[in-house]
Amino acid sequence: MIQLADGAYAWSTFNPEKKFNFNGHILRTSEGSVIVDPVPFSADDLAYIEAAGLKPDALVITNRNHLRERESVLKRWKIPTILHTSEVEEAEIAPEQTVKNGDKIYGLVCVHLPGKSPGEIALYWPQRRLFLLGDALIAPRGKLKTVPVEKQDDPAALQRSLELLRTYDFDYLLVGDGDPLLGDAKTAVVAFLDNR
C-alpha cells in the first residue's frame, strides 16, 4: 500500500501474463472512504489500512472485469457494493447501490465512460484534481493505451467517451491496470487522444 496523493492510496499485484500491475485503490474524502476495484491484499496492505484508518464505507466496481477481490472485501467489511446501472446485468452481481453519470459517491463524481463495457465508470475528485479510471484507459509502465479492441464491447463508444476527459481539469490519473500518472496527467491524456 502506498499513498499517491492526499487521500489517494493504492496497492498492486503483478500480472505475469500481461507484465504490468493490477491496482486497487482507496480514496478518502471528507465525506468517507471508498475502496475501488480491489486486488488481493497482503498482510502488510491490511496492516497499513488499519494503521492509516482507511476502513472503507463502500466498494465501487468500475466494470464487470474488476470484481476481483470483491468477496474477500465483503467478508472483511460489511459495506455496500456500488456499480453503474448499465453494468449490473453484465457483472452478474446484485449491488446494494447503482449509480449513473454525475452521481456523487462520498464526494467523488461518477463519470460514465461506456465502450469497453456498457457501464464502465470513472471517479473524478475535483478538489484533488484526480481521475481514477477502471479500464477506459490503462497505463502499462506509465504509457497510456486502451485495452485491445477485441476486449472492447463498443470501440466507437469508447472513443467518444475518452473525448470527455478533455472537459475535466486533473493532474493525477490513477488506473486499474498499469502505473499512475502523478503530475500533468491531463496533458498526457490529451496527447494520447490527439495521436490516436
GROMACS elastic network, one bead per residue, 0.5 to 0.9 nm:
[ bonds ]
;  ai    aj funct       b0    kb
    1     9     6  0.67320   500
    1    10     6  0.54795   500
    1    12     6  0.75936   500
    1    25     6  0.89394   500
    1    41     6  0.89364   500
    1    42     6  0.89705   500
    1    44     6  0.76116   500
    1    45     6  0.51856   500
    1    46     6  0.84834   500
    1    48     6  0.66776   500
    1    49     6  0.80255   500
    2     8     6  0.86182   500
    2     9     6  0.55471   500
    2    10     6  0.54706   500
    2    11     6  0.63842   500
    2    45     6  0.88033   500
    2    48     6  0.87075   500
    3     6     6  0.72848   500
    3     7     6  0.74457   500
    3     8     6  0.58556   500
    3    10     6  0.65086   500
    4     7     6  0.80496   500
    4     8     6  0.55533   500
    4     9     6  0.55672   500
    4    10     6  0.69727   500
    4   172     6  0.89944   500
    4   174     6  0.88478   500
    4   180     6  0.84295   500
    4   182     6  0.74342   500
    5     8     6  0.50425   500
    5     9     6  0.72101   500
    5   128     6  0.81429   500
    5   130     6  0.89025   500
    5   172     6  0.82761   500
    5   182     6  0.80295   500
    6     9     6  0.83719   500
    6    28     6  0.85227   500
    6   128     6  0.76058   500
    7    26     6  0.79634   500
    7    27     6  0.56267   500
    7    29     6  0.64200   500
    7    33     6  0.88635   500
    7   128     6  0.85680   500
    8    25     6  0.72118   500
    8    26     6  0.60385   500
    8    28     6  0.65077   500
    8    29     6  0.87761   500
    8   130     6  0.89828   500
    9    24     6  0.84231   500
    9    25     6  0.55072   500
    9    26     6  0.51178   500
    9    27     6  0.63644   500
    9    28     6  0.83783   500
   10    23     6  0.65071   500
   10    24     6  0.56129   500
   10    26     6  0.63814   500
   10    27     6  0.88070   500
   10   174     6  0.88004   500
   11    22     6  0.85250   500
   11    23     6  0.57148   500
   11    24     6  0.54747   500
   11    25     6  0.65383   500
   11    26     6  0.88410   500
   11    38     6  0.85285   500
   11    39     6  0.76507   500
   11    40     6  0.87463   500
   11    41     6  0.77930   500
   11    45     6  0.71825   500
   12    21     6  0.58941   500
   12    22     6  0.55396   500
   12    24     6  0.62430   500
   12    25     6  0.87870   500
   12    38     6  0.89372   500
   12    39     6  0.66917   500
   12    40     6  0.79205   500
   12    41     6  0.83769   500
   13    20     6  0.85174   500
   13    21     6  0.54641   500
   13    22     6  0.53941   500
   13    23     6  0.65818   500
   13    24     6  0.86836   500
   13    39     6  0.67181   500
   13    40     6  0.70481   500
   13    41     6  0.86077   500
   14    17     6  0.89905   500
   14    18     6  0.85712   500
   14    19     6  0.69335   500
   14    20     6  0.57076   500
   14    22     6  0.61797   500
   14    23     6  0.87249   500
   15    18     6  0.55798   500
   15    19     6  0.54818   500
   15    20     6  0.56312   500
   15    21     6  0.57904   500
   15    22     6  0.67018   500
   16    20     6  0.71914   500
   16    21     6  0.87326   500
   17    20     6  0.83207   500
   18    21     6  0.83594   500
   18   140     6  0.89238   500
   19   140     6  0.81372   500
   20   139     6  0.87859   500
   20   140     6  0.57129   500
   20   141     6  0.69584   500
   20   177     6  0.71619   500
   20   178     6  0.55325   500
   20   179     6  0.80857   500
   21   140     6  0.75944   500
   21   141     6  0.86458   500
   21   176     6  0.83458   500
   21   177     6  0.58571   500
   21   178     6  0.50838   500
   21   179     6  0.71451   500
   22    39     6  0.69440   500
   22   175     6  0.85519   500
   22   176     6  0.58464   500
   22   178     6  0.63401   500
   22   179     6  0.87769   500
   23    37     6  0.74779   500
   23    38     6  0.70742   500
   23    39     6  0.61843   500
   23   174     6  0.89143   500
   23   175     6  0.71583   500
   23   177     6  0.60098   500
   23   178     6  0.74672   500
   23   179     6  0.84534   500
   24    35     6  0.74708   500
   24    36     6  0.59247   500
   24    37     6  0.52390   500
   24    39     6  0.52185   500
   24    40     6  0.83440   500
   24   175     6  0.88295   500
   24   176     6  0.66686   500
   25    34     6  0.82086   500
   25    35     6  0.57543   500
   25    36     6  0.51218   500
   25    37     6  0.68734   500
   25    38     6  0.67119   500
   25    39     6  0.87649   500
   25   132     6  0.86814   500
   25   174     6  0.84819   500
   25   176     6  0.82573   500
   26    33     6  0.67512   500
   26    34     6  0.55832   500
   26    36     6  0.61051   500
   26    38     6  0.87215   500
   26    54     6  0.75560   500
   26    56     6  0.75739   500
   27    32     6  0.83483   500
   27    33     6  0.55651   500
   27    34     6  0.54510   500
   27    35     6  0.66009   500
   27    36     6  0.79179   500
   27    54     6  0.86576   500
   27    56     6  0.87086   500
   27   108     6  0.88433   500
   28    31     6  0.77756   500
   28    32     6  0.57793   500
   28    34     6  0.65580   500
   28    35     6  0.88071   500
   28    54     6  0.72394   500
   28    56     6  0.82493   500
   28   106     6  0.85731   500
   29    32     6  0.53500   500
   29    33     6  0.61067   500
   29    34     6  0.85271   500
   29   106     6  0.68111   500
   29   107     6  0.65169   500
   29   108     6  0.79102   500
   29   125     6  0.87031   500
   30    33     6  0.83018   500
   30   106     6  0.79053   500
   30   107     6  0.75195   500
   31   105     6  0.88169   500
   31   106     6  0.50206   500
   31   107     6  0.60439   500
   32    56     6  0.74756   500
   32    57     6  0.62797   500
   32    58     6  0.85950   500
   32   105     6  0.89118   500
   32   106     6  0.55160   500
   32   107     6  0.79444   500
   33    54     6  0.67973   500
   33    55     6  0.70339   500
   33    57     6  0.53671   500
   33    58     6  0.69714   500
   33   106     6  0.70631   500
   34    54     6  0.88088   500
   34    55     6  0.84923   500
   34    56     6  0.51194   500
   34    57     6  0.57313   500
   34    59     6  0.57068   500
   34    60     6  0.67263   500
   34   105     6  0.82146   500
   34   106     6  0.75522   500
   35    38     6  0.67980   500
   35    55     6  0.87462   500
   35    56     6  0.58950   500
   35    57     6  0.78962   500
   35    58     6  0.63941   500
   35    60     6  0.61805   500
   35    61     6  0.86499   500
   35    73     6  0.89455   500
   36    58     6  0.86275   500
   36    59     6  0.58843   500
   36    61     6  0.59310   500
   36    62     6  0.73893   500
   36    66     6  0.88280   500
   36   132     6  0.89291   500
   36   134     6  0.87345   500
   36   176     6  0.87928   500
   37    59     6  0.77312   500
   37    60     6  0.65331   500
   37    61     6  0.52260   500
   37    62     6  0.66606   500
   37    63     6  0.84474   500
   37    66     6  0.52907   500
   37    67     6  0.63557   500
   37    68     6  0.66654   500
   37    69     6  0.76891   500
   37    70     6  0.77047   500
   37   134     6  0.75733   500
   37   176     6  0.71784   500
   38    41     6  0.81272   500
   38    59     6  0.84955   500
   38    60     6  0.89476   500
   38    61     6  0.84118   500
   38    66     6  0.75869   500
   38    67     6  0.75126   500
   38    68     6  0.60948   500
   38    69     6  0.54067   500
   38    70     6  0.66171   500
   38    73     6  0.76979   500
   39    66     6  0.85437   500
   39    67     6  0.88230   500
   39    68     6  0.58119   500
   39    69     6  0.54434   500
   39    70     6  0.84400   500
   40    68     6  0.78314   500
   40    69     6  0.59805   500
   40    72     6  0.84214   500
   41    44     6  0.78483   500
   41    45     6  0.56729   500
   41    46     6  0.65063   500
   41    69     6  0.85609   500
   42    45     6  0.50820   500
   42    46     6  0.64995   500
   42    47     6  0.86708   500
   43    46     6  0.52228   500
   43    47     6  0.61938   500
   43    48     6  0.86725   500
   44    48     6  0.61205   500
   44    49     6  0.86414   500
   45    48     6  0.51064   500
   45    49     6  0.62828   500
   45    50     6  0.87063   500
   46    49     6  0.50749   500
   46    50     6  0.62478   500
   46    51     6  0.86217   500
   47    50     6  0.51187   500
   47    51     6  0.60777   500
   47    52     6  0.85116   500
   48    51     6  0.50617   500
   48    52     6  0.59128   500
   48    53     6  0.83207   500
   48    54     6  0.82945   500
   49    52     6  0.52996   500
   49    53     6  0.59856   500
   49    55     6  0.66214   500
   50    53     6  0.52327   500
   50    54     6  0.63898   500
   50    55     6  0.69838   500
   51    54     6  0.78555   500
   52    55     6  0.85743   500
   53    56     6  0.89554   500
   55    77     6  0.79240   500
   56    59     6  0.73287   500
   56    77     6  0.75923   500
   56    79     6  0.74827   500
   57    77     6  0.84982   500
   57    78     6  0.85753   500
   57    79     6  0.58871   500
   57    80     6  0.76104   500
   57   106     6  0.87078   500
   58    77     6  0.89836   500
   58    78     6  0.86737   500
   58    79     6  0.50966   500
   58    80     6  0.51461   500
   58    81     6  0.61421   500
   58    82     6  0.71766   500
   58   105     6  0.87700   500
   58   106     6  0.88167   500
   59    70     6  0.79528   500
   59    73     6  0.81935   500
   59    74     6  0.85173   500
   59    79     6  0.67093   500
   59    80     6  0.61139   500
   59    82     6  0.59853   500
   59    83     6  0.87654   500
   60    80     6  0.85381   500
   60    81     6  0.59420   500
   60    83     6  0.62423   500
   60   105     6  0.88551   500
   61    64     6  0.74137   500
   61    65     6  0.87801   500
   61    66     6  0.61952   500
   61    67     6  0.63260   500
   61    70     6  0.85310   500
   61    81     6  0.73044   500
   61    82     6  0.62728   500
   61    83     6  0.55315   500
   61    84     6  0.82586   500
   61   120     6  0.88815   500
   61   121     6  0.83114   500
   61   134     6  0.82605   500
   62    65     6  0.83730   500
   62    66     6  0.66239   500
   62    67     6  0.85138   500
   62    82     6  0.86758   500
   62    83     6  0.67147   500
   62    84     6  0.76472   500
   62    87     6  0.87890   500
   62   119     6  0.77729   500
   62   120     6  0.55690   500
   62   121     6  0.50169   500
   62   122     6  0.64885   500
   62   123     6  0.85386   500
   62   133     6  0.75674   500
   62   134     6  0.53107   500
   62   135     6  0.78659   500
   62   176     6  0.89582   500
   63    66     6  0.55938   500
   63    67     6  0.75292   500
   63    83     6  0.75666   500
   63    84     6  0.80538   500
   63    87     6  0.66372   500
   63    90     6  0.87035   500
   63    91     6  0.74264   500
   63   116     6  0.86658   500
   63   117     6  0.69161   500
   63   118     6  0.84768   500
   63   119     6  0.64071   500
   63   121     6  0.68776   500
   63   134     6  0.68094   500
   63   135     6  0.75766   500
   64    67     6  0.61426   500
   64    83     6  0.89059   500
   64    87     6  0.66015   500
   64    88     6  0.80150   500
   64    90     6  0.62019   500
   64    92     6  0.80828   500
   64   117     6  0.77396   500
   64   119     6  0.82864   500
   64   120     6  0.80916   500
   65    68     6  0.72876   500
   65    91     6  0.75878   500
   65   135     6  0.87255   500
   66    69     6  0.82937   500
   66    70     6  0.85413   500
   66   134     6  0.76104   500
   66   135     6  0.87316   500
   66   176     6  0.82417   500
   67    70     6  0.54179   500
   67    71     6  0.83275   500
   67    91     6  0.78554   500
   68    71     6  0.81393   500
   69    72     6  0.54779   500
   69    73     6  0.63011   500
   69    74     6  0.87894   500
   70    73     6  0.51418   500
   70    74     6  0.62258   500
   70    75     6  0.87032   500
   70    81     6  0.84910   500
   71    74     6  0.51783   500
   71    75     6  0.62578   500
   71    76     6  0.87729   500
   72    75     6  0.50778   500
   72    76     6  0.63590   500
   72    77     6  0.86558   500
   73    76     6  0.52229   500
   73    77     6  0.59825   500
   73    78     6  0.82626   500
   73    79     6  0.85571   500
   74    77     6  0.50736   500
   74    78     6  0.55670   500
   74    79     6  0.65227   500
   74    80     6  0.82852   500
   74    81     6  0.85895   500
   75    78     6  0.69043   500
   79    96     6  0.89180   500
   80    95     6  0.70562   500
   80    96     6  0.53302   500
   80    97     6  0.69207   500
   81    94     6  0.83093   500
   81    96     6  0.55013   500
   81    97     6  0.63643   500
   81    98     6  0.83881   500
   82    95     6  0.57466   500
   82    96     6  0.64308   500
   82    98     6  0.54611   500
   82    99     6  0.70354   500
   82   105     6  0.88403   500
   83    86     6  0.83296   500
   83    87     6  0.66391   500
   83    88     6  0.66826   500
   83    91     6  0.89170   500
   83    95     6  0.64396   500
   83    96     6  0.85619   500
   83    97     6  0.67058   500
   83    99     6  0.61598   500
   83   100     6  0.86856   500
   83   119     6  0.78885   500
   83   120     6  0.88615   500
   83   121     6  0.83615   500
   84    87     6  0.53839   500
   84    88     6  0.67855   500
   84    97     6  0.85217   500
   84    98     6  0.51946   500
   84   100     6  0.56887   500
   84   101     6  0.83312   500
   84   110     6  0.87136   500
   84   112     6  0.79205   500
   84   118     6  0.88376   500
   84   119     6  0.52640   500
   84   120     6  0.71941   500
   84   121     6  0.69393   500
   85    88     6  0.57496   500
   85    89     6  0.84295   500
   85    97     6  0.87619   500
   85    98     6  0.52020   500
   85    99     6  0.58719   500
   85   100     6  0.63868   500
   85   119     6  0.66956   500
   86    89     6  0.71435   500
   86    90     6  0.78817   500
   86    98     6  0.88568   500
   86    99     6  0.89887   500
   86   100     6  0.83412   500
   86   117     6  0.88215   500
   86   118     6  0.57120   500
   86   120     6  0.82612   500
   87    90     6  0.52133   500
   87    91     6  0.59335   500
   87    92     6  0.84928   500
   87   117     6  0.75037   500
   87   118     6  0.60336   500
   87   120     6  0.71140   500
   88    91     6  0.52236   500
   88    92     6  0.61045   500
   88    93     6  0.63420   500
   88    94     6  0.69515   500
   88    95     6  0.74420   500
   88    98     6  0.81205   500
   88   119     6  0.78977   500
   89    92     6  0.52179   500
   89    93     6  0.74028   500
   89    94     6  0.87105   500
   90    93     6  0.83657   500
   90   117     6  0.84145   500
   90   118     6  0.82974   500
   90   119     6  0.85498   500
   91    94     6  0.86164   500
   94    97     6  0.86580   500
   95    98     6  0.67217   500
   99   102     6  0.83824   500
   99   103     6  0.60986   500
   99   104     6  0.83476   500
   99   105     6  0.85277   500
   99   110     6  0.73032   500
  100   103     6  0.58232   500
  100   110     6  0.67937   500
  100   111     6  0.77537   500
  100   112     6  0.67892   500
  100   119     6  0.86158   500
  100   121     6  0.86464   500
  101   104     6  0.89293   500
  101   109     6  0.79741   500
  101   110     6  0.54070   500
  101   111     6  0.50333   500
  101   113     6  0.86464   500
  101   121     6  0.81015   500
  102   109     6  0.57581   500
  102   110     6  0.52095   500
  102   111     6  0.60450   500
  102   112     6  0.79164   500
  103   108     6  0.82525   500
  103   109     6  0.58731   500
  103   110     6  0.53317   500
  103   111     6  0.80551   500
  104   107     6  0.56131   500
  104   108     6  0.53658   500
  104   110     6  0.61199   500
  105   109     6  0.63401   500
  105   110     6  0.70387   500
  105   123     6  0.85163   500
  106   109     6  0.84868   500
  107   125     6  0.73212   500
  108   123     6  0.59376   500
  108   124     6  0.56398   500
  108   125     6  0.50940   500
  108   126     6  0.78013   500
  109   122     6  0.81630   500
  109   123     6  0.55246   500
  109   125     6  0.64465   500
  109   126     6  0.81031   500
  110   121     6  0.64611   500
  110   122     6  0.60088   500
  110   123     6  0.50485   500
  110   124     6  0.65878   500
  111   120     6  0.86114   500
  111   121     6  0.54463   500
  111   122     6  0.50615   500
  111   123     6  0.60245   500
  111   124     6  0.69116   500
  112   118     6  0.89302   500
  112   119     6  0.68154   500
  112   120     6  0.61155   500
  112   122     6  0.65084   500
  112   123     6  0.88835   500
  112   161     6  0.78880   500
  113   116     6  0.81706   500
  113   117     6  0.85226   500
  113   118     6  0.81022   500
  113   119     6  0.72693   500
  113   120     6  0.53477   500
  113   121     6  0.53498   500
  113   122     6  0.69546   500
  113   136     6  0.68042   500
  113   157     6  0.83019   500
  113   158     6  0.68670   500
  113   160     6  0.84719   500
  113   162     6  0.71095   500
  113   164     6  0.82652   500
  114   117     6  0.57036   500
  114   119     6  0.56770   500
  114   120     6  0.51624   500
  114   121     6  0.73428   500
  114   136     6  0.80437   500
  114   153     6  0.87748   500
  114   154     6  0.79135   500
  114   157     6  0.61987   500
  114   158     6  0.58433   500
  114   160     6  0.86489   500
  114   161     6  0.63093   500
  115   118     6  0.59668   500
  115   119     6  0.82258   500
  115   120     6  0.73180   500
  115   136     6  0.77245   500
  115   152     6  0.62682   500
  115   153     6  0.57942   500
  115   155     6  0.57213   500
  115   156     6  0.70399   500
  115   159     6  0.75146   500
  115   160     6  0.83187   500
  115   161     6  0.71748   500
  116   119     6  0.85620   500
  116   120     6  0.67889   500
  116   135     6  0.70180   500
  116   136     6  0.63264   500
  116   146     6  0.87657   500
  116   147     6  0.78490   500
  116   149     6  0.86032   500
  116   151     6  0.69403   500
  116   153     6  0.52233   500
  116   154     6  0.62641   500
  116   155     6  0.69049   500
  116   157     6  0.80989   500
  116   158     6  0.60179   500
  117   120     6  0.54872   500
  117   135     6  0.89037   500
  117   136     6  0.88539   500
  117   151     6  0.88095   500
  117   152     6  0.65519   500
  117   153     6  0.53578   500
  117   154     6  0.72590   500
  117   158     6  0.85235   500
  118   153     6  0.74186   500
  118   154     6  0.81874   500
  120   133     6  0.88802   500
  120   134     6  0.73513   500
  120   135     6  0.75398   500
  120   136     6  0.72262   500
  121   133     6  0.71432   500
  121   134     6  0.69702   500
  121   135     6  0.86611   500
  121   136     6  0.80424   500
  122   131     6  0.69535   500
  122   132     6  0.55741   500
  122   134     6  0.63519   500
  122   135     6  0.88044   500
  122   136     6  0.80355   500
  123   130     6  0.82705   500
  123   131     6  0.58163   500
  123   132     6  0.51375   500
  123   133     6  0.67475   500
  123   134     6  0.89316   500
  124   128     6  0.88002   500
  124   129     6  0.76848   500
  124   130     6  0.59346   500
  124   132     6  0.64699   500
  124   133     6  0.87939   500
  124   168     6  0.87128   500
  124   170     6  0.85863   500
  125   128     6  0.55964   500
  125   129     6  0.59163   500
  125   130     6  0.51307   500
  125   131     6  0.63380   500
  125   132     6  0.83557   500
  125   170     6  0.85795   500
  126   130     6  0.64462   500
  126   131     6  0.83489   500
  126   168     6  0.86037   500
  126   169     6  0.75878   500
  126   170     6  0.74741   500
  127   130     6  0.78359   500
  128   131     6  0.88186   500
  128   170     6  0.78541   500
  128   171     6  0.82354   500
  128   172     6  0.81294   500
  129   168     6  0.87172   500
  129   169     6  0.62323   500
  129   171     6  0.54793   500
  129   172     6  0.63930   500
  129   173     6  0.88878   500
  130   169     6  0.82428   500
  130   170     6  0.52192   500
  130   171     6  0.60912   500
  130   173     6  0.59735   500
  130   174     6  0.76300   500
  130   185     6  0.89028   500
  131   170     6  0.66606   500
  131   171     6  0.82027   500
  131   172     6  0.61967   500
  131   174     6  0.61747   500
  131   175     6  0.84584   500
  132   172     6  0.82676   500
  132   173     6  0.58752   500
  132   175     6  0.58186   500
  132   176     6  0.78848   500
  133   136     6  0.62079   500
  133   137     6  0.66871   500
  133   138     6  0.79349   500
  133   173     6  0.74178   500
  133   174     6  0.61791   500
  133   176     6  0.63246   500
  133   177     6  0.89669   500
  134   137     6  0.72843   500
  134   138     6  0.77765   500
  134   174     6  0.85464   500
  134   175     6  0.58694   500
  134   177     6  0.74924   500
  135   138     6  0.59095   500
  135   146     6  0.75497   500
  135   147     6  0.70918   500
  135   175     6  0.73521   500
  135   176     6  0.63671   500
  135   177     6  0.71657   500
  136   145     6  0.89206   500
  136   146     6  0.65571   500
  136   147     6  0.77304   500
  136   158     6  0.71297   500
  136   161     6  0.82239   500
  136   162     6  0.72794   500
  136   175     6  0.88134   500
  137   144     6  0.65609   500
  137   145     6  0.57443   500
  137   147     6  0.70663   500
  137   162     6  0.81808   500
  137   175     6  0.72073   500
  137   176     6  0.86039   500
  137   177     6  0.83460   500
  138   142     6  0.85116   500
  138   143     6  0.79390   500
  138   144     6  0.58065   500
  138   145     6  0.55433   500
  138   146     6  0.58631   500
  138   147     6  0.68478   500
  138   175     6  0.59322   500
  138   176     6  0.68701   500
  138   177     6  0.52207   500
  138   178     6  0.59295   500
  138   179     6  0.81359   500
  139   145     6  0.61398   500
  139   146     6  0.83470   500
  139   174     6  0.89817   500
  139   175     6  0.68447   500
  139   176     6  0.86065   500
  139   177     6  0.62947   500
  139   179     6  0.55012   500
  139   180     6  0.71214   500
  139   181     6  0.83543   500
  140   143     6  0.55427   500
  140   144     6  0.70405   500
  140   145     6  0.79718   500
  140   177     6  0.67963   500
  140   179     6  0.59824   500
  141   144     6  0.86657   500
  141   178     6  0.59026   500
  141   179     6  0.55405   500
  141   180     6  0.87001   500
  142   178     6  0.64860   500
  142   180     6  0.64125   500
  142   181     6  0.65735   500
  143   178     6  0.82277   500
  143   179     6  0.80706   500
  144   178     6  0.87849   500
  144   188     6  0.79495   500
  144   189     6  0.74140   500
  144   192     6  0.68224   500
  145   148     6  0.88016   500
  145   192     6  0.77515   500
  146   149     6  0.78781   500
  146   152     6  0.88846   500
  146   158     6  0.89717   500
  147   150     6  0.82639   500
  147   151     6  0.64568   500
  147   152     6  0.70735   500
  148   151     6  0.54926   500
  148   152     6  0.69092   500
  149   152     6  0.51490   500
  149   153     6  0.82729   500
  149   154     6  0.85915   500
  149   155     6  0.65025   500
  150   153     6  0.77980   500
  150   155     6  0.88059   500
  152   155     6  0.56402   500
  152   158     6  0.78209   500
  153   157     6  0.86537   500
  153   158     6  0.86085   500
  154   157     6  0.53604   500
  154   158     6  0.63573   500
  154   159     6  0.89008   500
  155   158     6  0.50407   500
  155   159     6  0.63159   500
  155   160     6  0.87900   500
  156   159     6  0.51714   500
  156   160     6  0.64285   500
  156   161     6  0.86967   500
  157   160     6  0.50956   500
  157   161     6  0.61117   500
  157   162     6  0.86588   500
  158   162     6  0.61304   500
  158   163     6  0.87066   500
  159   162     6  0.52375   500
  159   163     6  0.65304   500
  159   193     6  0.87886   500
  160   163     6  0.52925   500
  160   164     6  0.70902   500
  161   164     6  0.54462   500
  161   165     6  0.75822   500
  162   165     6  0.55754   500
  162   166     6  0.78789   500
  162   189     6  0.89745   500
  162   193     6  0.77015   500
  163   166     6  0.57739   500
  163   167     6  0.79097   500
  163   190     6  0.86935   500
  163   193     6  0.73480   500
  164   167     6  0.55720   500
  164   168     6  0.75360   500
  165   168     6  0.56144   500
  165   169     6  0.83848   500
  165   186     6  0.79827   500
  165   189     6  0.77710   500
  165   190     6  0.81188   500
  166   169     6  0.78887   500
  166   186     6  0.75484   500
  166   189     6  0.79858   500
  166   190     6  0.65746   500
  166   193     6  0.88858   500
  168   186     6  0.82441   500
  169   186     6  0.70438   500
  170   173     6  0.74992   500
  170   183     6  0.87986   500
  170   184     6  0.76043   500
  170   185     6  0.66375   500
  170   186     6  0.57590   500
  171   181     6  0.80506   500
  171   182     6  0.67644   500
  171   183     6  0.50805   500
  171   186     6  0.60085   500
  171   187     6  0.84282   500
  172   180     6  0.75547   500
  172   181     6  0.57243   500
  172   183     6  0.55832   500
  172   184     6  0.69393   500
  172   185     6  0.53604   500
  172   186     6  0.77508   500
  173   180     6  0.57847   500
  173   181     6  0.50507   500
  173   182     6  0.64928   500
  173   183     6  0.81276   500
  173   184     6  0.88992   500
  173   185     6  0.57692   500
  173   186     6  0.79048   500
  173   189     6  0.89269   500
  174   177     6  0.88842   500
  174   178     6  0.88940   500
  174   179     6  0.74788   500
  174   181     6  0.65090   500
  174   182     6  0.79260   500
  175   178     6  0.64460   500
  175   179     6  0.67763   500
  175   180     6  0.59396   500
  175   181     6  0.84755   500
  176   179     6  0.84760   500
  176   180     6  0.88726   500
  177   180     6  0.88416   500
  180   185     6  0.89449   500
  181   184     6  0.76385   500
  181   185     6  0.55859   500
  181   188     6  0.84305   500
  182   185     6  0.66482   500
  183   186     6  0.84609   500
  184   187     6  0.55993   500
  184   188     6  0.68275   500
  185   188     6  0.51009   500
  185   189     6  0.62286   500
  185   190     6  0.86560   500
  186   190     6  0.60341   500
  186   191     6  0.84372   500
  187   190     6  0.51942   500
  187   191     6  0.61181   500
  187   192     6  0.85856   500
  188   191     6  0.51234   500
  188   192     6  0.61824   500
  188   193     6  0.86959   500
  189   192     6  0.50248   500
  189   193     6  0.62006   500
  189   194     6  0.85729   500
  190   193     6  0.50293   500
  190   194     6  0.60105   500
  190   195     6  0.85744   500
  191   194     6  0.50663   500
  191   195     6  0.61770   500
  191   196     6  0.87230   500
  192   195     6  0.52992   500
  192   196     6  0.62437   500
  193   196     6  0.54985   500
